[in-house]
């Protein structure tokens, strides 16, 4: 989790971001004014510019601050398992649980996609991806069970598994029969580990 602000300037910046976060979720980015953000933070509009150059910079800061990576990284580091399969399953389960702490993040992503056409996602990816690779490296590197694939690709595929599970759970999870719903997470992890093709018989 991000550290608690300690200085007056850090507290003011946190209040600006908190105000902006609430307003973005309620009104969207373009529907939120700097004046509204300032009022919510209890400061003059000019005071915002001591911390941020513009509203878009505030949005990017809010997007990063509320990214589930802030919970996912500790979850990955806490994952247990003496085999790759057990570790991946444990890490994925912890990460799915961690996004429950930040359900509003998906709303922020929709704002990013609809109002910005996803233009900040590259920046966001560059900010978080090295941290995820670093967290996963000590568990995955050098295991003779793994195919010879680049570490960033293994991690990228894992992140894709995680977000595809969460998004499809929101969109269609409740529409599936109970048997499929209850086992969906296990199926996703199994596909990540073993693919969809039957093993070739020698």
Secondary structure, 3 states (H helix, E strand, C coil): CCCCCCCHHHHHHHHHHHHHHHHHHHHCCCCCCHHHHHHHHCCCHHHHCCCCCCHHHHHHHHHHHCCCHHHHHHHHHHCCCCCHHHHHHHHHHHHHHHHHHHCHHHHHHHHHHHHHCCCCHHHHHHHHHHHHHHHHHHHHCCCCCCCCCCHHHHHHHHHHHHHHHHHHHHHHHHHCCHHHHHHHHHHHHHHHHHCCCCCCCC
